[in-house]
Amino acid sequence: MREIKYRGLELMTGNWVYGSHLKTGTGLEYIVPQNIIADRLPQYAVDKNTVGQYTGLKDDNGVPIYEGDVYHQGDPNILYVVEYRGTGFFGKQIGNSSYAGIDHWLDKIEIIGNIYEHPHLLGGESND
């Protein structure tokens, strides 16, 4: 069974936090760490635009793969962004309309960043 968890950039620190995803009626979103035993569970307000679900898979180097991650499949000039598409997670080729099945290419995938911390990987702005 696939582990269900999320990540998001915490608003206060800008650090990644991992756990369950909680949306409020006021538009705020939180990540609540999993496996915490306490009277009061900590919760971290996160930038809702950075929340991404764990795919349940790890790349060739053992790095967990989340929505919004950028990877290549052996050719560092051809990059993909992890997206959820209706029935599962796929890699959307950057600059193209092609998709690749993550499960099929898993032994070749190498995560090189994500679209939140490294927007230049999308081919737009520079990260200088």
Secondary structure, 3 states (H helix, E strand, C coil): CCCCCEEEEECCCCCEEEEEEEECCCCCEEEECCCCCCCCCCCEEECHHHCEEEEEEECCCCCEEECCEEEECCCCCCEEEEEEECCEEEEEECCCCCEEEHHHHHHHCEEEEECCCCHHHHCCCCCC
